[in-house]
Amino acid sequence: MHPDIHLALHHARAAELRAETEPRPAHRHALRTRLGWTLIEVGLKLAARPGPLPAH
């Protein structure tokens, strides 16, 4: 492969990887929403869990 082509492909791939790592507002919102619902689900499971059995 010609060095110029290799370098151009490298720059293109590097730009793609940088674009993937930049936080997008919609992505952040979706992650925050998913985390919030997961915390609610865990809280409801803990609240519905029966307590320890009373000692006789």
C-alpha positions as CSV (number, residue, x, y, z in Angstrom):
1,M,0.0,0.0,0.0
2,H,1.3,3.4,-0.9
3,P,2.3,5.4,2.2
4,D,0.1,8.4,1.4
5,I,-3.0,6.1,1.2
6,H,-2.1,4.4,4.4
7,L,-1.7,7.8,6.1
8,A,-5.0,9.0,4.7
9,L,-6.8,5.9,6.0
10,H,-5.2,6.3,9.4
11,H,-6.4,9.9,9.7
12,A,-9.9,8.9,8.6
13,R,-10.1,6.1,11.2
14,A,-8.7,8.3,13.9
15,A,-11.4,10.9,13.1
16,E,-14.1,8.2,13.3
17,L,-12.8,7.0,16.7
18,R,-12.7,10.6,18.1
19,A,-16.2,11.2,16.9
20,E,-17.4,8.0,18.7
21,T,-15.8,9.0,22.0
22,E,-17.3,12.5,22.1
23,P,-20.3,12.5,24.4
24,R,-23.5,13.4,22.5
25,P,-26.3,15.2,24.4
26,A,-28.9,12.6,23.4
27,H,-26.6,9.7,24.4
28,R,-25.9,11.3,27.8
29,H,-29.6,11.8,28.3
30,A,-30.4,8.2,27.4
31,L,-27.6,6.9,29.7
32,R,-28.9,9.1,32.6
33,T,-32.5,7.9,32.0
34,R,-31.4,4.2,31.9
35,L,-29.4,4.6,35.1
36,G,-32.3,6.4,36.8
37,W,-34.7,3.6,36.0
38,T,-32.2,1.0,37.1
39,L,-31.9,2.7,40.4
40,I,-35.6,2.9,40.8
41,E,-36.0,-0.8,40.0
42,V,-33.3,-1.8,42.6
43,G,-35.0,0.5,45.2
44,L,-38.4,-1.1,44.5
45,K,-36.9,-4.6,44.8
46,L,-35.3,-3.7,48.1
47,A,-38.5,-2.2,49.4
48,A,-40.6,-5.2,48.4
49,R,-38.1,-7.7,50.0
50,P,-39.5,-9.3,53.1
51,G,-37.7,-8.4,56.3
52,P,-36.0,-11.0,58.6
53,L,-38.3,-13.5,60.2
54,P,-39.2,-12.7,63.8
55,A,-37.4,-14.9,66.5
56,H,-39.6,-17.1,68.6
